[in-house]
Amino acid sequence: MADAKQFAKVRSIVQADPARRVVVVSAAGKRSPDDHKLTDLLYLCYAHLQYGVSCDSVFQMIADRYVSIRDECGLSTDIESELAALRAQMERGISQDELVSRGEYFSALLMADYLGFDFLDAKLWLKFKFDGSIDQEASYEELRRLAEGRSVVIPGFYGVMPDGRIRTLTRGGSDITGALAAAALDADVYENWTDVSGILMADPRIVENPLPIERITYNELRELSFVGAQVLHEGTVFPVREKNIPLNIRNTNDPDHPGTLIMEEFDDSEDAEHRFITGIAGKKNFSIVTIAKNGMSSTVGTFRQIFEIFESHGVSIEYAPSGIDCLSLVVSSDKVAPCLYSILGEIQKALKPDSIHVTENISIVAAVGRKMVFQPGVSGKIFATLGENGINIRMISQGPDELNIIVGVDTKDFASTIQVLYNSFVK
């Protein structure tokens, strides 16, 4: 949505399939790496207003972009009047949420004109409750009423509070708006058009030209997201998953690429592809606290006591692999650092363990795949391959549904672990 060329690509995509009748758009993004997203410029305008500093030059950049898109697309929208009305409102006083939502608003006005669709303002149907949560029932009912029999363009990223104030979603909120619209209208599919051809099997900063994931279940997606993969906002996934609507991530700049299809489940019985790993992801900067005490596993309440001590300090436990007389707790190093010695002291006082050991500079790497459950010896193959490549495994965890295999490695081996897994089991 950055400029007229991107608008033309969007129009071609929409016109290629008459079933694409509800279009949700974002604000204009960057035209080049050193350019600005218009949402960022709107936030900057608000900061200037708060400090009594002129934002005329920044606002002019925003106005110029949308006037340029309008003119280059040959549209008739009176965007100047819309911009002037916003500028006047800024002088009188405007909330931050309403100001930054105008990027999507202007984009939707222009795209509706370009497609010959109706403009449907998100504030007319996307309703928040006073606690800031989305009123799904009321929102869905209103959109079904407003969109019936129409082809519409909706601005993403914002809705309305019960008192009429504009409220924005989190950054990336246009994806959430699209998912809510798809769920409200019981869409056949929710197509999320972005600048990448789906979800990649590994981080391209570590693995050169990783393959895209063609098909992935919602459970696999959640696992990859939890261990660090940069995928969709959870708010994007929930509304369509709740309605069992397929989610298709596609590339605006490569519209013929099928992208990644996300569904609740797939019939893999006729799948000729024998690859059992769907994706590989990981995160750095963890610590492992290992507590050993003879008879620990047979003492009722020991694990609960340990977990409560971490909970009392606001530290989440990511993984907790255990042995007969020991328990290892994997925690974020950043979260545990300020209170580590207090936690260790409380554990020592409460349990009088035989030993407590802390291992730092640990990274977590996960191989995720729904097909692993059907492949005997997968864990052994992965561990053997890492060992053959000189990677020392410091922690092992596998979920009961056998959807993932998680290893903890020294942070110096983080990139190597991902590369070895990819080269050995994907290529």
C-alpha positions in Angstrom: 0.0 0.0 0.0 3.1 2.3 -0.2 2.4 4.0 -3.5 0.4 4.0 -6.7 2.3 1.0 -8.1 1.3 -1.1 -5.0 -2.3 0.1 -5.3 -2.3 -1.2 -8.9 -1.0 -4.6 -7.7 -3.8 -4.8 -5.1 -6.4 -3.9 -7.7 -5.1 -6.7 -10.0 -5.2 -9.2 -7.2 -8.8 -8.3 -6.2 -10.1 -8.2 -9.8 -8.5 -11.6 -10.5 -11.2 -13.3 -8.4 -14.8 -11.9 -8.1 -15.1 -13.8 -4.8 -12.7 -11.2 -3.2 -15.5 -8.9 -2.1 -14.3 -7.6 1.3 -10.9 -5.9 1.3 -9.2 -4.6 4.5 -6.2 -2.2 3.9 -3.4 -0.9 6.0 -1.8 2.6 5.9 0.8 3.4 3.3 4.1 1.8 4.2 7.7 2.3 3.1 8.6 2.8 -0.5 12.2 2.1 0.2 14.4 1.1 3.2 15.1 4.7 4.1 11.4 5.8 3.7 8.8 6.3 6.5 5.7 4.4 7.3 2.8 6.9 7.4 1.6 5.5 10.7 5.0 6.3 12.2 4.7 9.9 10.8 1.2 10.2 12.4 2.6 9.1 15.8 5.3 11.8 15.3 2.7 14.4 14.5 1.0 13.6 17.8 4.2 13.9 19.7 4.8 17.3 18.2 1.3 18.4 19.2 1.9 17.3 22.8 5.0 19.4 23.1 3.6 22.4 21.3 6.0 21.9 18.3 4.9 22.5 14.8 4.2 19.4 12.8 3.5 21.1 9.5 6.4 19.6 7.7 5.6 16.1 8.9 1.9 16.4 8.1 2.8 17.7 4.6 4.8 14.5 4.0 1.6 12.5 4.8 -0.6 14.7 2.6 1.8 14.6 -0.3 1.9 10.8 -0.3 -1.9 10.4 -0.4 -2.4 13.1 -3.0 0.3 11.5 -5.1 -1.4 8.1 -4.9 -4.7 9.7 -5.8 -3.3 11.6 -8.8 -1.2 8.7 -10.1 -4.2 6.3 -9.9 -6.4 8.8 -11.7 -9.0 9.0 -8.9 -11.6 11.6 -8.1 -11.5 11.3 -4.2 -11.4 14.8 -2.6 -8.5 13.8 -0.4 -7.5 17.4 0.2 -10.7 18.1 2.0 -10.3 15.0 4.2 -6.7 16.1 5.0 -7.8 19.7 5.8 -10.5 18.4 8.1 -8.0 16.3 9.9 -5.6 19.2 10.3 -8.3 21.3 11.7 -9.2 18.6 14.2 -5.6 18.3 15.2 -5.6 22.0 16.1 -8.7 21.7 18.2 -7.5 18.5 19.9 -7.5 14.9 18.9 -6.7 11.6 20.6 -3.6 9.7 19.6 -5.6 6.7 18.6 -7.8 8.7 16.2 -4.9 10.5 14.7 -2.8 7.4 13.9 -5.9 5.6 12.6 -6.2 8.1 9.7 -3.5 6.3 7.7 -5.8 3.3 7.2 -8.8 5.6 6.8 -7.2 7.5 3.8 -5.9 4.3 2.2 -9.4 2.8 2.3 -11.0 5.8 0.8 -8.6 5.8 -2.1 -8.7 2.0 -2.6 -12.5 2.0 -2.6 -12.5 4.6 -5.3 -9.9 2.6 -7.3 -11.8 -0.7 -7.1 -15.2 0.8 -7.5 -16.2 -0.7 -4.1 -18.1 0.9 -1.3 -16.1 2.5 1.6 -17.1 1.0 4.9 -15.6 2.8 7.9 -14.3 0.4 10.6 -15.9 2.5 13.3 -19.3 1.5 12.1 -18.9 -2.1 13.0 -15.7 -3.0 14.9 -16.8 -2.4 18.5 -14.7 -2.4 21.7 -16.0 -2.9 25.2 -15.0 -0.4 27.9 -12.3 -2.8 29.1 -10.6 -2.6 25.7 -11.5 -6.1 24.5 -13.4 -6.5 21.2 -17.1 -7.2 21.4 -17.1 -10.0 18.8 -20.8 -10.7 18.9 -21.9 -7.1 18.3 -19.1 -6.5 15.8 -19.9 -9.6 13.7 -23.6 -8.9 13.7 -23.1 -5.3 12.6 -20.6 -6.2 9.8 -22.9 -8.9 8.5 -25.7 -6.3 8.2 -23.6 -3.6 6.7 -21.7 -5.7 4.2 -24.6 -7.9 2.9 -24.7 -7.8 -0.9 -21.9 -5.3 -1.2 -18.3 -5.2 -2.2 -16.5 -3.1 0.4 -13.1 -1.7 1.4 -12.5 -1.4 5.2 -9.7 0.4 6.9 -7.8 -1.8 9.3 -6.3 -1.1 12.7 -9.1 0.6 14.5 -12.7 0.5 15.8 -14.9 2.4 18.2 -15.4 2.4 22.0 -18.9 2.4 23.4 -18.7 6.2 23.9 -17.8 6.8 20.3 -14.1 7.3 20.7 -11.8 5.8 18.1 -9.5 3.0 19.5 -6.7 1.4 17.7 -5.5 -2.2 17.8 -1.9 -3.2 18.4 0.6 -2.5 15.6 -0.1 -4.8 12.8 -3.7 -4.5 13.7 -5.0 -4.5 10.1 -4.3 -8.2 10.0 -6.6 -8.6 13.1 -9.3 -6.5 11.4 -9.1 -8.7 8.4 -9.4 -11.9 10.5 -12.4 -10.5 12.4 -14.1 -9.5 9.1 -13.5 -13.0 7.7 -14.9 -14.6 10.8 -17.9 -12.3 10.9 -18.8 -13.1 7.3 -18.0 -16.8 7.5 -15.5 -16.4 4.6 -14.3 -19.4 2.6 -10.8 -18.2 3.1 -8.9 -15.3 4.8 -6.2 -14.1 2.4 -3.5 -12.1 4.2 -1.5 -10.3 1.6 1.9 -9.1 2.7 5.4 -8.7 1.3 6.6 -12.3 1.7 5.5 -15.5 0.1 4.2 -17.2 3.2 6.0 -18.4 6.3 9.6 -19.6 5.8 10.9 -22.9 7.2 13.7 -21.1 9.0 15.1 -17.7 9.7 16.6 -16.3 6.4 19.2 -14.4 8.4 20.6 -17.8 9.4 19.6 -20.2 6.6 20.2 -19.0 3.0 17.0 -19.0 0.9 14.9 -21.2 3.2 11.9 -22.9 1.6 8.5 -21.5 2.3 6.0 -23.7 4.3 3.3 -24.7 1.9 0.9 -26.1 4.6 0.9 -25.7 8.3 -1.7 -26.4 11.0 -2.7 -23.8 13.6 -1.1 -25.9 16.3 2.2 -25.9 14.4 2.0 -22.2 13.8 1.5 -21.6 17.5 4.5 -23.8 18.4 6.8 -22.0 15.9 5.5 -18.6 17.2 6.2 -19.5 20.8 9.8 -20.4 20.1 10.6 -17.2 18.2 9.4 -17.5 14.6 8.2 -14.1 13.3 4.7 -15.1 12.2 1.3 -13.7 12.6 0.0 -11.8 15.6 -2.1 -14.2 17.8 -5.0 -11.9 17.5 -4.9 -12.5 13.7 -5.1 -16.3 14.1 -7.8 -16.6 16.8 -10.9 -15.3 15.0 -10.5 -17.4 11.9 -9.3 -20.5 13.8 -12.4 -20.2 16.0 -14.5 -20.5 12.8 -12.3 -23.1 11.1 -11.6 -20.7 8.2 -8.4 -21.4 6.2 -5.8 -18.6 6.4 -3.6 -18.1 3.3 -0.5 -15.8 3.6 0.3 -14.4 0.1 2.8 -12.0 -1.4 1.4 -8.9 -3.0 4.6 -8.6 -5.1 4.3 -12.3 -6.3 0.6 -12.9 -6.6 1.0 -16.3 -8.4 2.9 -17.8 -5.5 0.5 -20.0 -3.5 2.0 -18.8 -0.2 1.3 -20.6 3.1 -2.0 -22.2 3.8 -3.0 -22.5 7.5 -5.8 -24.8 8.6 -6.8 -26.8 11.7 -5.7 -30.0 10.1 -4.7 -31.6 6.8 -5.1 -35.0 5.2 -1.5 -35.9 4.7 -2.2 -39.5 3.8 -1.6 -38.9 0.1 1.2 -36.4 0.6 4.2 -37.5 -1.4 6.5 -35.3 0.6 8.3 -37.3 3.3 9.8 -34.3 5.1 8.7 -34.6 8.8 9.8 -31.1 9.9 7.4 -28.3 9.1 9.6 -25.5 10.4 12.6 -24.7 12.6 12.7 -21.7 15.0 14.5 -20.6 18.1 15.2 -17.9 20.7 18.3 -16.8 22.6 19.1 -15.7 26.1 17.8 -18.3 28.5 19.1 -19.7 31.8 18.6 -23.2 33.2 18.2 -23.6 36.9 18.7 -27.3 37.8 17.7 -28.4 41.3 18.7 -31.9 42.6 17.6 -33.6 45.7 17.4 -37.3 46.6 13.8 -38.5 46.7 12.5 -35.3 45.0 10.1 -37.1 42.6 8.4 -39.1 45.4 7.9 -36.0 47.7 4.4 -34.6 47.2 4.3 -30.9 46.5 8.0 -30.3 45.7 7.5 -29.1 42.1 4.6 -26.9 43.2 6.7 -25.2 45.8 9.4 -24.5 43.2 7.0 -23.1 40.7 5.3 -20.9 43.3 8.7 -19.4 44.2 9.3 -18.4 40.5 5.7 -17.2 40.2 6.1 -14.9 43.2 8.9 -13.1 41.5 7.0 -12.8 38.2 9.2 -15.2 36.3 7.6 -17.5 33.8 8.9 -21.0 33.3 9.3 -21.8 29.6 10.2 -25.5 30.0 10.6 -27.9 32.9 12.3 -31.2 31.9 12.8 -33.5 34.9 14.6 -36.6 36.0 14.1 -39.0 39.0 15.7 -36.7 41.5 16.2 -33.4 39.6 14.2 -30.7 37.9 15.5 -28.2 35.3 13.7 -25.0 34.8 14.3 -23.0 31.6 13.6 -19.3 32.2 14.3 -16.0 30.4 17.7 -14.7 31.5 16.4 -11.1 31.3 13.4 -11.8 33.5 15.3 -13.9 36.1 18.5 -11.8 36.4 17.2 -9.2 38.8 15.8 -11.8 41.3 17.9 -14.8 40.6 19.7 -14.9 44.0 16.5 -14.3 45.9 14.9 -17.2 44.1 17.9 -19.5 44.8 17.8 -18.5 48.4 14.1 -19.2 48.8 14.5 -22.6 47.1 17.5 -23.4 49.4 15.5 -22.5 52.5 12.2 -24.3 51.5 13.6 -27.5 50.0 17.2 -27.8 51.3 18.2 -29.4 47.9 21.4 -31.4 47.5 22.5 -29.0 44.8 21.4 -26.0 42.7 23.2 -25.2 39.5 22.6 -22.3 37.1 23.6 -22.6 33.4 23.5 -19.4 31.4 24.0 -18.4 27.8 21.5 -21.0 26.6 19.4 -20.8 23.4 16.3 -22.8 22.6 15.8 -24.4 19.1 12.7 -26.3 18.2 11.9 -28.6 15.2 8.1 -28.5 14.7 6.1 -30.9 12.6 2.8 -32.7 12.7 4.3 -35.6 10.8 6.9 -36.4 13.5 4.4 -38.5 15.4 4.3 -41.0 12.5 8.1 -41.2 12.1 9.8 -43.7 14.5 13.2 -42.6 15.7 12.9 -38.9 14.9 14.4 -37.8 18.2 17.3 -40.1 17.8 18.0 -38.9 14.3 18.0 -35.3 15.4 20.2 -35.8 18.5 22.6 -38.0 16.5 22.9 -35.4 13.7 23.6 -32.6 16.2 26.2 -34.7 18.0 27.9 -35.6 14.7 28.2 -31.9 14.0 29.8 -31.1 17.4 26.8 -29.5 19.0 26.4 -30.2 22.7 22.7 -30.5 23.8 22.2 -29.0 27.2 18.4 -29.6 27.5 15.8 -31.8 25.8 12.0 -31.4 25.8 9.3 -32.9 23.8 5.6 -32.3 24.1 3.2 -35.1 24.7 1.5 -34.6 21.4 4.9 -35.1 19.7 4.4 -31.9 17.7 7.9 -30.6 18.5 11.3 -31.5 19.7 13.1 -28.8 21.7 16.8 -28.7 22.5 18.7 -26.2 24.6 22.2 -25.5 23.3 25.0 -23.1 24.1 24.2 -19.7 22.5 27.4 -19.9 20.5 25.9 -22.9 18.7 22.5 -21.3 18.1 22.9 -20.5 14.4 24.8 -23.8 13.7 22.0 -25.8 15.3 19.4 -24.3 13.0 21.6 -24.7 10.0 22.4 -28.3 10.8 18.7 -29.2 11.3 17.7 -27.5 8.1 20.5 -28.9 6.0 20.0 -32.5 7.4 16.2 -32.8 7.4 14.8 -30.2 5.0 17.2 -29.9 2.1 
